[in-house]
Amino acid sequence: QEKLEALSAQNVGHRSDEEAKATTAVEVAFDNMSAGLPKRPLRRVLAESTLAELGECAKRCEESLRKDLGPLWCSEVRRSAESALKAQLADVVRRTREASERLAELRRSGMEKAVQKQKERFQVLCKEALEASREN
């Protein structure tokens, strides 16, 4: 019985060590992905190819994490870490895509307003020219 308790305690210790290693590996993988992200706030709309590359980069980070977690014994710890990283990466890619889409919409609406202003200005000038020609 004592030997079983000792082994159980040792197993808990190993699990804690593996969880700590997995947490560190997730943080490193996420930091590597974050380093490649465009600076926020975005200054330009991202091309679809750039957004696709972010998705590919996320996949490479997941693959790298799997390799880093390979030596761990506990498959549950590995699965949990992989799941945590996948969720973090999906969130950051989604937020980057949404920020780019919001910027594109702001630019579109700004251009539409500028075009409308120019149309209004042109109409005023045409009206003034027409009135001036009637006076002469």
Disulfide bonds with the S-S distance in Angstrom:
none
